[in-house]
Amino acid sequence: MEIKIIGGGLAGAEAAYQIARRGGDVILYEMRPSVFTPAHKTSYLSELVCSNSLKSTEFTNAHGLLKEELRRLGSIIIRIADETSIPGGKALVVDREVFSRRITDEIESNPRITVVRKEIGEIPEGIVIIATGPLTSNDLTEGIKARTGVHNLYFYDAISPIIDGDSIDMDKAFFGSRYRKDAVDYLNCPLTEKEYDTFYEELTHAGRVDLKDFEDVPYFEGCLPIEVMAERGKKTLLYGPMKPVGLEDRRVANSPCAVIQLRRENEEGTMYNMVGFQTKLTYREQERVFGLVPALRNAVFLRYGSIHRNTYINAPKLLNERLQLRDDERVLFAGQITGVEGYVESTASGLVAGLSAHAAATGRAFSPPPEDTCTGSLVRYVTTETDNFQPMNINFGLLRGYNKRQKEKAVAHALESIEKWRETVDSE
Ligand SMILES: Cc1cc2nc3c(=O)[nH]c(=O)nc-3n(C[C@H](O)[C@H](O)[C@H](O)COP(=O)(O)OP(=O)(O)OC[C@H]3O[C@@H](n4cnc5c(N)ncnc54)[C@H](O)[C@@H]3O)c2cc1C
């Protein structure tokens, strides 16, 4: 039975290749060049819409480790990225033209893959992978909405930065919520009046990311960028996300003038989310301005804050760990539309969806990749129920059982684990 894939981006091309190399037949629908997204410029498959960097090559960086896992799993995207790389220091940087052209040629000449240049508006019959990305066309968006429910489809990310727990200065922060002094879910970063004055001044003058024309974001009151909120007056933040009321640092005599609350993102406390700090500041400015907060002076940002157009589903509610709709297993989702963020993360999701769909089509068992690998932790992240699901880049904080003090051991373990998983998938 042939498998249909909608979207010939990074996830769709990877999924198609994985199915074909296991002997499955694929119809890959790509709407370009007859219809373009607002960001794509060519008719190539797997076009990189912005940066030509696939981030770090170092295994001790989660982006580097994810790429190495995918390399070992036989990813076409990573293989061609390696083959078309240009000097980029410690990052895998590619010649974007040659990269996408090479992928297009290889996919189009694969006898098991039929590429059909056509916009798909409704979810077709049979086994289908939806990999239409953050700029999914309007008709299909309506089709997905009709299938998943309007409340399970989002159009914008308004995300706050996530900070590495180990990089927070605990001598300058204290645990406790407004309602429970002993709560450990919230870590409070206090500022004195003088510190707040400087912070406010720098925040309101910091550099911002320009909006693209298709990102004319109608900000909702509930998720205004922190710097836009600050423009309303110096006291606005003190009555909003930096409200100090009820947050006493018992170690010092004076009450703080302002507090930034960090919410624990995972049980292990390796990641903390800056509550209410969605922002359009540039990445560099986020480091500089948020680094003025004493507890965050050496903060390592696992994810930067942003607000941008991004179509994605409420995957934890809708998808099982094989990336299939829980109530209709013939429909799978892959790539950024599942809530992973980034080129390589989308590739990983496409690879897993391709293997999963092929297993379903051939009546074989399929176990998702182990959770102590980057690939597996991404799948776990997008399929684990949570109240506040937001897109995520790969980072070590997602890996099950990760211990920062034993990073090299965790890396070796992840690679061993992914090799074992590959053998299982190949033998099933
Ligand atoms: C403006 C912008 C800048 C970005 N910059 C970066 C960056 O610098 N680094 C990074 O890591 N990530 C970046 N991203 C995120 C990036 O989109 C993803 O990382 C990645 O491209 C997602 O892969 P994907 O395969 O899920 O989607 P895409 O690569 O977007 O592929 C989806 C494909 O589906 C096609 N399609 C859509 N609807 C239909 C339909 N109805 N029928 C048929 N085909 C359809 C599209 O034409 C497209 O080819 C950026 C995203 C945007 C929007």
The ligand as an ORCA input file, in Angstrom:
! r2SCAN-3c Opt
* xyz 0 1
  C      10.320     32.569      8.314
  C      10.871     31.344      8.986
  C      12.212     31.295      9.310
  C      12.763     30.150      9.914
  N      14.088     30.123     10.211
  C      14.651     28.992     10.730
  C      16.052     28.905     10.954
  O      16.792     29.828     10.657
  N      16.552     27.769     11.496
  C      15.747     26.714     11.802
  O      16.277     25.700     12.288
  N      14.407     26.778     11.594
  C      13.838     27.874     11.069
  N      12.487     27.959     10.850
  C      11.656     26.874     11.191
  C      11.567     25.998      9.918
  O      10.429     26.218      9.175
  C      11.514     24.597     10.249
  O      12.592     24.412     11.043
  C      11.522     23.631      9.086
  O      11.607     24.161      7.806
  C      10.262     22.885      9.239
  O      10.341     21.753      8.453
  P       8.995     21.100      7.958
  O       9.379     20.022      7.041
  O       8.144     20.790      9.116
  O       8.266     22.288      7.161
  P       8.754     23.026      5.814
  O      10.202     22.861      5.617
  O       8.173     24.394      5.875
  O       8.027     22.168      4.676
  C       6.629     22.159      4.512
  C       6.321     22.000      3.042
  O       4.924     21.796      2.879
  C       4.491     22.508      1.733
  N       3.034     22.701      1.894
  C       2.395     23.494      2.786
  N       1.055     23.341      2.676
  C       0.851     22.423      1.682
  C      -0.318     21.837      1.100
  N      -1.536     22.164      1.511
  N      -0.169     20.928      0.107
  C       1.081     20.581     -0.343
  N       2.212     21.115      0.173
  C       2.105     22.009      1.189
  C       5.334     23.749      1.739
  O       5.419     24.326      0.464
  C       6.679     23.226      2.225
  O       7.503     22.837      1.182
  C      11.915     29.065     10.238
  C      10.562     29.137      9.912
  C      10.041     30.244      9.287
  C       8.575     30.271      8.947
*
